[in-house]
Amino acid sequence: MNRGAVAALAAGVGFVLAGTAAAQDASQKEFWKAPFGGSWTATFALATDYSYRGISQTQRQIAIQPAFTYETPTISETVPVSAYVGAWGSNVYFSNTNPTVAEIDLVTGLRAKALDDKLTFDLGYIRYNYLGGPSNLFQDFNEFGLVVGYNFGVAQLQGAVRYSPNFFGNSGIAWYKSGQLTVPLSFIKLNENVSFKLFGTLGNQYVERFTNYGIGNNNYWDWQVGLGVWLWGVDLSVAYVDTNLDSNTCAATMNCDARAIFTISKTF
């Protein structure tokens, strides 16, 4: 596996970016009407780096990331389950020897809510596709995930478990377990068009054939802490991102080193 491959590990899953926790509350989102009583949303983001699970996918360069999702209405008030399909994309830059130019993720799954929508479940599937990359790198892969969240009011807690039967670069079975804490700073009240949040995440990635994957251990940790601002319909965030991998265990690159990432996004 070449050095560019390590930059792509765990790419794209679930649209998790450094600024995701800064997203506005559901009541502030815009939903466009769609066929069959459903709704769809579209998001456009610009980030100073595409970092997923702590590792840069763009050699610490700018990333442009569009996304859209269609979601059905819930089955009924007594069965608050909906289905969704969507796509997410980003430019990528793995190395001078890897011609891959973009990642396109196709997603689908089921969402459920309980306890006055405070408790949420998301059971999903993601197909990762890499455009421009040679087939002998085995970059495309599948992943399944379960995300459970609870809104305590003063804070929101989310946990996720993701599994791939054969991860990026033919690296075998992979598991990713993560937790995220988001704390709305509701005491900062400027007006109804401005809100603030603190967020932090901690994750652990296990890869069976880690040498194929391009890292020096079969598992590693990643984390981030940041501040998000919802400002007149635009999401802004800054996050400190890091891993416990050094250049020796990150294919002799700086893609796993600590850095600050700035993100601006808009949901339509």
N, C-alpha and C positions, 0 to 999 in steps of 0.2 A: 504494500500500500504506500503510495507516494505521500509527500508532505502535504499536498493539497487535500488529501482525503481526510486527514485529521481535522482540518478546518470545518468539515461538513458533518462531524459526528452529531447525531441527534438533531439534525437540521429540521427546522420548521414546525415541530409538533404543536398542534393546537394553537398556533398563532401566538405563542408566548414570546413577547419581546420585553426589553428592559422597561418599557413604559406601560405594559399592559395593566398593571395595577392602578394606573392613573386614570383609567377609563371612567367616563361619567356614570352616574347612577342610571338604572334602567328607566326611571321616570324622565331623565333628561335626553335619552336617546331618541333618534328619529327613525320610525319604521315606515317603509313604503309598502303600500298594499300590493299584494301579489295574487296570482291565480289560486283558486280553490280555498279562498279565505285565509291564506297564509300571508306572510310578510317577508320582506327581504331588506337587508342592510348592506351597505358598501362602505369600506374604510380605505383611506389612503394614508400611508405613513412614510415619513422620511426620518432616518436615524443615522447617527454618525458611525454606527457599526451594526452589522447583523450578528448578534451574539445569541447563541442558543445553548443552554446548559453550560454557560460560562466560556464557550470557545468561539472565537471569531470565525464567521463564514466568509468574510470579505477582506481578510488580511487587515482588519481594523480600518477599513475604508467605508465610505457612505453607502447606505442601502436604501433602495426605494421599494416599498412593499404595499401593493394593493390587495384587497380581499373582498369577497362578497359571500353572503349566506342567505339561503332561502329556508324559512322555518314554517311548518304547518301550524294550524291552530291546535290547541289541546283537544284531546279526544272528548272530554267533558269536564264539568266542574268537579265531579267526583273522581275522575281519572285524569289528573293534570299532567299528561304525557304528550310531548310533541316530538316530531322528527325534523331533522335538518340535513341539508346538503350544502356544500360550499367549496370554495377554492381560495387559496392564499398563494402569493408569489413573492419572490425577491430575487434581485441580482445576487450572484455569488462570485467569489474569486478565490480559488483554492491554491493555485500556484501557476507559475509560468509554463509548466509542462502539462497542466490539466486544462483542457479547453472548455470545461463546463462553464456556462454563462448564467444560468438561472435555475432556480428551484421552483417547481409548481406542485403544491400539495392539494390533493383532492380529499375532502372530508365528508363523512356522514355519521349520523348517530341519533340517539334518543336522549331527550331531556325530560326530567321530572321534577316537580316541586311539591313540598309538603310543609305543614306547620306555618300556614299563612305566607308561603313562599320564602320562608327563612332557610329551610333546608332544601338543597338542590343536588341533583344527580345528573351526570352526563356520561353516557356510555357510548364511546365513539371509535371510529376506524379512520385511519389516515393512510393514504398512498402517496409516497414521496417519489417525485419524478424530477430528474436532473437533465436539463436540456444542453446538448452540445458535448456531453461526456461520452467517451468510448465505452462500449458495452462490456469490455473485459475488465473494467473497474468495478462492476456490480454495484453501482451507486444506488439504484432504485430499490426501495424496500417498503414493507408494510408494517404498521404498528397499530395496536389496540390499546385503548385506555379507559380508565374509570376515574372520574373526578367527582369528589364529594365536597360540598361547601356548606357553611352555616353562617348566617348573619346574626351576630349578637347585638347589633345596634352600635355599640361603641367600637366594635371591631368585626372584621370578617375573616374567617379562617377557612382555608381550602387545602385539601390533600389530594394527591393524584398518584396513581400507579399505572405505568405504561409498559407494554410487552411487545417485543418484536421477535418472531421466530428465526429471522436471519437478517441482522442489522446491516447498516451501511458497509459497503466494501466486503461483503461475504464474511462478516465477522461473527456470525452465529447468534445464539440467543442473547437478548439484551433486555434488561429491566431498568426502568427509571422510576424512582420514588421521590416525591417532592412535597413540600408544604409551603404555603404562602399565607402571610398575615398582612392585612390591610387595615389601617386605622384612619378613619376620616377625621380631619381636623376641624370639626364643626364649630369649635369655639372661635375660629377665625372667620368672621362674617363681614365681608365687604359689600356684596349684594348678591341677588339670586343668580347672577351669571358667572360667579366665581366661587370655586370650592377647592380645597386642598386635601391631600391624602399622603400618608407615609406608608411605604410597603417594604416588605422583606421576603425573600424566598431562600430556601435551603433544599438542595437536591443531591441525590446520589445516583450515579450512572454505573451499571455493571455491564460488561461486555465479555462474552465467552472467549472469543479468539481476539484478544486485545492487540496482539501484534498485527493482525490483519487490519485492525482499526486504526493503528498508528499511534497508540499511547503506550506508556511503559508499565501500566498496571491494569488489572482486570476490573478495577472500579476507581472512581474518583468522586470528589465532592465539588459542588459549585454553589455559590451564594451571591445574593445581591441585596442592597438596601437603597432606597431611593425616595424621592419626593415627586408627587404628581400634582398638577394643577389643571383643573377644567376651567377654561377661560373663554366665555362667550362662544361655546360650542366647539372649541378646539382643545385637544388634550396635549399638554406639555409635560415632559418628565425628564429628570436627570437621575441616573442610577450608578452606583459603584458596583462593579462586577468583578468577580475573582473566582479562582479555583485553587485546589491544592496541588495542581500539576505545575512543574517548572519546565524550562525549555528542554531539559534532558528527557523528560517524559511526555513532551508535546511535540515530538518530531523535530526538535531543534528549532522551533519557532517561538514567537512571542504571542501566539494566538490564545494562549491560556493565561496570560498575565493579567494583573489587575489593571483596570481602566475605568474611566467615566464615560457613560453613553448618554447622549441627548437624543430625545425623540419628540417629534411633533406629528400629530395625527388628527384626522377629521373623519367622523362617521356621518354618512348621509342616509 
